[in-house]
Amino acid sequence: MTLNETLTKLGFEEKEAKLYVASLELGPATVLELSRKSGIKRPTAYVLLEEMIAKGWVEKSIKDRTIIFSAKDPSYLLTAIQEKEQTLKEALPYLEAIMSASHERPKISVFEGTEGMKQLYGEIFASSEIWWYSSIKLILHAFPALLNQWLEAVKKKTSPVRELISSDPEDIAYAQQICATNEHDKIRIVPPNFPLSIDMAIFGNKVAIFTLKKNIFALLIESEDVAASFRTLYQLAWQSSTPLKDFIPK
């Protein structure tokens, strides 16, 4: 098995693996140098490097007014895997409790990597009714192009969409843009003392939970009972939140 094949098994896309190896070989380097070393076109390399920064695989700095990219120490990859394992271990008792209380056995899927995330978001966007609980600021950092996809999807939607977002200015700017696009999209602002650090969607009989910080991945839980329980909790949050039209920035 080649080094690139090993990295793809750890969640890297093929081109991300090439850039990571090139960065290890070159040390701190410009996007042009990494593009030449990896054989990946410069515009594509730049977009991928930004995504790899969000995943914690690459760091960015400025030297003499030039942007420099550096690969994280390879030992970080092991730490990242261990953190994901720990996250799942912490969630496991709750997931098992849900399973034991349910008449059906929930189907749980894990999504990793850019393509995996795109696949899951695509499934959500295609759903007839969606309830979101999101940090738009973190989504923009992790997936810069995602909100444009959502805006295009919203234009075509005639079914109801609910969104709970934070009071961050980036979230508010997004909300105003969405509401100007489609009257079926209802948005409320959660109180400032309830920070949002995930992206969650309830759609059909499914609940998708995305982590948006260092180690980006998603859990998809498919179960009528689980989805119904999350909707109940969502309703409570919805009732205690402020409609966008009534929100007054501090």
C-alpha positions as CSV (number, residue, x, y, z in Angstrom):
1,M,0.0,0.0,0.0
2,T,1.4,3.4,-1.0
3,L,1.6,6.4,1.4
4,N,-1.2,8.2,-0.5
5,E,-3.4,5.1,-0.3
6,T,-2.8,5.0,3.5
7,L,-3.8,8.6,3.9
8,T,-7.0,8.2,1.9
9,K,-8.0,5.4,4.3
10,L,-7.5,7.9,7.1
11,G,-10.1,10.3,5.5
12,F,-8.0,12.3,3.0
13,E,-9.2,12.8,-0.5
14,E,-6.7,11.7,-3.2
15,K,-5.6,15.2,-4.0
16,E,-5.5,16.2,-0.3
17,A,-3.1,13.3,0.3
18,K,-0.8,14.4,-2.5
19,L,-0.7,18.0,-1.1
20,Y,-0.1,16.7,2.4
21,V,2.9,14.6,1.3
22,A,4.2,17.4,-0.9
23,S,4.0,19.8,2.1
24,L,5.9,17.3,4.3
25,E,8.6,17.0,1.7
26,L,9.0,20.7,1.0
27,G,8.4,22.1,4.5
28,P,6.9,25.6,4.7
29,A,5.9,26.4,1.0
30,T,3.8,28.6,-1.1
31,V,0.7,27.3,-2.9
32,L,2.6,27.6,-6.2
33,E,5.4,25.4,-4.9
34,L,3.0,22.9,-3.5
35,S,1.0,22.9,-6.8
36,R,4.2,22.1,-8.8
37,K,5.3,19.4,-6.3
38,S,2.0,17.6,-6.1
39,G,1.0,18.1,-9.8
40,I,-2.3,19.7,-8.8
41,K,-3.5,22.9,-10.5
42,R,-2.8,26.0,-8.4
43,P,-6.5,27.2,-8.0
44,T,-7.6,23.6,-6.9
45,A,-4.6,23.3,-4.6
46,Y,-5.5,26.6,-2.9
47,V,-9.1,25.6,-2.3
48,L,-8.0,22.1,-1.0
49,L,-5.4,23.7,1.3
50,E,-8.0,26.0,2.9
51,E,-10.2,22.9,3.5
52,M,-7.3,21.0,5.0
53,I,-6.6,24.0,7.3
54,A,-10.2,23.7,8.6
55,K,-9.6,20.0,9.2
56,G,-6.5,20.7,11.1
57,W,-4.1,19.0,8.7
58,V,-2.3,22.1,7.5
59,E,-1.3,25.5,9.0
60,K,-1.1,28.9,7.2
61,S,1.2,31.8,8.0
62,I,2.5,34.9,6.3
63,K,6.1,35.5,5.7
64,D,7.3,38.6,3.9
65,R,3.7,39.3,2.7
66,T,3.6,35.8,1.2
67,I,1.1,33.1,2.3
68,I,3.0,30.0,3.5
69,F,1.4,26.6,4.1
70,S,2.9,23.9,6.4
71,A,1.8,20.4,7.0
72,K,0.9,19.5,10.6
73,D,3.2,17.0,12.3
74,P,2.2,13.4,11.1
75,S,1.7,12.4,14.7
76,Y,-1.3,14.8,14.7
77,L,-3.2,12.3,12.4
78,L,-3.1,9.7,15.2
79,T,-4.3,12.2,17.7
80,A,-7.2,13.2,15.4
81,I,-8.3,9.6,15.0
82,Q,-8.1,9.1,18.8
83,E,-10.2,12.3,19.3
84,K,-12.9,11.0,16.9
85,E,-12.9,7.6,18.7
86,Q,-13.3,9.4,22.1
87,T,-16.1,11.6,20.7
88,L,-18.0,8.5,19.5
89,K,-17.3,6.7,22.9
90,E,-18.8,9.6,24.8
91,A,-21.9,9.6,22.5
92,L,-22.3,5.8,22.6
93,P,-24.2,5.5,25.9
94,Y,-26.8,8.0,24.7
95,L,-27.1,6.3,21.3
96,E,-27.4,2.9,23.0
97,A,-30.0,4.3,25.4
98,I,-32.0,5.5,22.4
99,M,-31.7,2.2,20.7
100,S,-32.9,0.2,23.7
101,A,-35.9,2.4,24.2
102,S,-36.9,2.2,20.5
103,H,-39.0,-0.4,18.8
104,E,-36.7,-0.1,15.8
105,R,-32.9,-0.4,15.6
106,P,-31.5,3.0,14.5
107,K,-29.2,2.9,11.5
108,I,-26.1,5.0,12.2
109,S,-23.7,6.1,9.5
110,V,-20.4,8.1,9.8
111,F,-19.4,10.5,7.0
112,E,-15.8,11.8,6.6
113,G,-13.9,13.8,4.0
114,T,-15.1,16.5,1.6
115,E,-17.0,14.1,-0.6
116,G,-18.7,12.4,2.3
117,M,-19.9,15.7,3.6
118,K,-21.2,16.9,0.2
119,Q,-23.1,13.6,-0.2
120,L,-24.8,14.0,3.2
121,Y,-25.6,17.7,2.7
122,G,-27.0,16.9,-0.8
123,E,-29.4,14.3,0.8
124,I,-30.5,16.9,3.3
125,F,-31.0,19.7,0.7
126,A,-33.2,17.3,-1.3
127,S,-35.6,16.6,1.6
128,S,-39.1,18.1,1.6
129,E,-39.0,19.5,5.2
130,I,-35.8,20.4,7.1
131,W,-35.2,21.7,10.6
132,W,-31.7,23.2,11.0
133,Y,-29.8,24.0,14.2
134,S,-26.6,25.6,13.0
135,S,-23.5,27.9,13.4
136,I,-23.4,29.6,10.1
137,K,-20.0,31.2,10.9
138,L,-18.4,27.7,11.5
139,I,-20.0,26.3,8.4
140,L,-18.6,29.1,6.3
141,H,-15.1,28.4,7.8
142,A,-15.4,24.6,7.2
143,F,-17.2,24.6,3.8
144,P,-17.0,28.1,2.1
145,A,-19.1,27.0,-0.9
146,L,-21.8,25.2,1.0
147,L,-24.1,28.2,1.7
148,N,-24.2,29.2,-2.0
149,Q,-25.5,25.6,-2.7
150,W,-28.1,26.0,0.0
151,L,-29.2,29.4,-1.4
152,E,-29.8,27.8,-4.8
153,A,-31.7,25.0,-3.2
154,V,-33.8,27.4,-1.1
155,K,-35.0,29.3,-4.2
156,K,-36.7,26.1,-5.5
157,K,-38.2,25.1,-2.2
158,T,-41.9,25.4,-1.5
159,S,-42.0,23.2,1.6
160,P,-41.3,24.6,5.1
161,V,-37.7,25.0,6.4
162,R,-36.9,26.1,10.0
163,E,-33.5,27.3,11.1
164,L,-32.1,28.1,14.5
165,I,-28.9,30.1,14.3
166,S,-26.7,32.2,16.6
167,S,-26.6,36.0,17.0
168,D,-23.2,36.3,15.3
169,P,-23.2,39.0,12.6
170,E,-22.2,36.4,9.9
171,D,-25.2,34.3,10.9
172,I,-27.5,37.3,10.8
173,A,-26.3,38.4,7.4
174,Y,-26.9,34.9,6.1
175,A,-30.4,34.8,7.6
176,Q,-31.4,38.1,6.0
177,Q,-30.1,36.8,2.6
178,I,-32.1,33.6,3.0
179,C,-35.3,35.3,4.0
180,A,-35.1,37.6,1.0
181,T,-34.8,34.5,-1.2
182,N,-37.7,32.4,0.1
183,E,-40.6,33.2,2.4
184,H,-41.0,29.5,3.3
185,D,-37.7,29.6,5.2
186,K,-38.4,30.6,8.9
187,I,-35.4,31.6,11.0
188,R,-35.0,32.3,14.7
189,I,-32.1,33.4,16.8
190,V,-31.1,31.5,19.9
191,P,-30.2,33.4,23.1
192,P,-26.5,34.4,23.4
193,N,-26.0,32.1,26.4
194,F,-26.7,29.0,24.2
195,P,-23.6,28.8,21.9
196,L,-23.9,26.7,18.7
197,S,-20.8,24.7,17.7
198,I,-22.4,22.1,15.4
199,D,-24.6,21.9,12.4
200,M,-27.6,19.7,12.9
201,A,-30.5,18.8,10.5
202,I,-33.7,16.9,11.3
203,F,-35.4,15.7,8.1
204,G,-37.8,12.8,7.5
205,N,-36.9,10.0,9.9
206,K,-33.2,11.1,10.1
207,V,-31.0,13.3,12.2
208,A,-27.6,14.5,10.9
209,I,-25.0,16.0,13.3
210,F,-21.9,17.6,11.9
211,T,-18.9,18.6,14.0
212,L,-17.4,21.8,12.5
213,K,-14.2,22.4,14.4
214,K,-10.8,20.5,14.3
215,N,-11.9,17.0,13.2
216,I,-14.8,17.4,10.8
217,F,-17.1,14.5,10.4
218,A,-20.8,13.7,10.7
219,L,-23.2,11.1,12.2
220,L,-26.4,10.3,10.5
221,I,-29.0,8.6,12.7
222,E,-32.0,7.0,10.9
223,S,-34.9,6.2,13.2
224,E,-38.5,7.4,13.5
225,D,-38.3,7.5,17.4
226,V,-35.0,9.4,17.5
227,A,-36.1,11.9,14.9
228,A,-39.4,12.5,16.8
229,S,-37.5,13.0,20.1
230,F,-35.1,15.5,18.5
231,R,-38.1,17.4,17.0
232,T,-39.6,17.7,20.5
233,L,-36.3,19.2,21.8
234,Y,-36.1,21.4,18.8
235,Q,-39.6,22.8,19.4
236,L,-38.6,23.8,23.0
237,A,-35.5,25.6,21.6
238,W,-37.7,27.2,18.9
239,Q,-40.2,28.6,21.4
240,S,-37.4,30.2,23.5
241,S,-35.7,31.8,20.4
242,T,-36.3,35.2,18.8
243,P,-37.8,35.5,15.3
244,L,-35.4,37.2,12.9
245,K,-37.8,40.1,12.3
246,D,-37.8,40.9,16.0
247,F,-34.1,40.5,16.6
248,I,-32.3,43.6,17.8
249,P,-28.5,43.4,17.5
250,K,-26.6,44.5,20.6
